[in-house]
């Protein structure tokens, strides 16, 4: 798979996971449990995508996965808490 396609796959997977985890984070009892859930899913997604796409390194993962995930997750949690 070309690098451009790998970036797209990583961004889409992390975006969808973050939306789902944002919803799940608002359903748990404490904010700390929601944070723990979010971090567990983030690192699990990293592990699975690393196996599927090949090892890319920490800089690549932070730019094309973790940053997108955290952004979508925070926006989703803030939105869902305010509706």
C-alpha positions in Angstrom: 0.0 0.0 0.0 1.3 3.5 -0.8 2.1 5.9 1.9 -0.8 8.3 1.0 -3.3 5.4 1.2 -1.8 4.4 4.6 -2.3 7.9 5.9 -5.9 7.9 4.8 -6.6 4.6 6.4 -5.0 5.7 9.7 -6.9 8.9 9.8 -10.3 7.3 9.0 -9.8 4.5 11.5 -8.7 6.9 14.3 -11.6 9.3 13.5 -14.2 6.6 13.7 -12.8 5.1 16.8 -12.6 8.5 18.5 -16.2 9.2 17.7 -17.3 5.9 19.2 -15.1 6.3 22.3 -16.4 9.9 22.8 -19.9 8.5 23.1 -18.8 5.7 25.4 -16.8 8.1 27.5 -19.9 10.2 28.2 -21.7 7.0 29.4 -19.2 6.0 32.1 -19.5 7.1 35.7 -16.3 9.1 36.1 -14.2 11.2 33.8 -11.1 9.3 34.8 -12.7 6.0 33.6 -13.5 7.8 30.3 -9.9 8.9 29.9 -8.7 5.4 30.6 -11.0 4.0 28.1 -9.9 6.5 25.5 -6.2 5.8 26.1 -6.7 2.0 26.0 -8.5 2.2 22.6 -5.9 4.6 21.2 -3.0 2.3 22.0 -5.0 -0.8 20.8 -5.7 0.9 17.5 -2.0 1.8 17.2 -1.0 -1.8 17.8 -3.5 -3.1 15.2 -2.7 -0.5 12.6 1.0 -1.1 13.1 0.5 -4.8 12.2 -1.8 -4.0 9.2 0.2 -1.1 7.7 3.7 -1.9 8.9 5.9 -0.2 11.5 6.0 3.6 10.7 7.5 5.1 13.8 6.3 7.3 16.6 6.4 10.6 14.7 4.2 9.1 11.9 1.8 7.7 14.4 1.5 11.0 16.4 0.9 13.0 13.2 -1.4 10.6 11.4 -3.2 8.9 14.2 -2.9 10.1 17.8 -3.4 13.8 17.1 -6.5 13.1 15.0 -7.8 10.7 17.6 -7.4 13.2 20.5 -8.9 16.0 18.5 -12.0 14.0 17.5 -12.4 12.5 20.9 -12.2 15.9 22.7 -14.6 17.6 20.3 -17.0 14.6 20.6 -16.9 14.5 24.4 -17.4 18.3 24.7 -20.3 18.2 22.2 -22.0 15.2 23.8 -21.7 16.7 27.3 -23.4 19.9 26.1 -26.4 18.5 24.4 
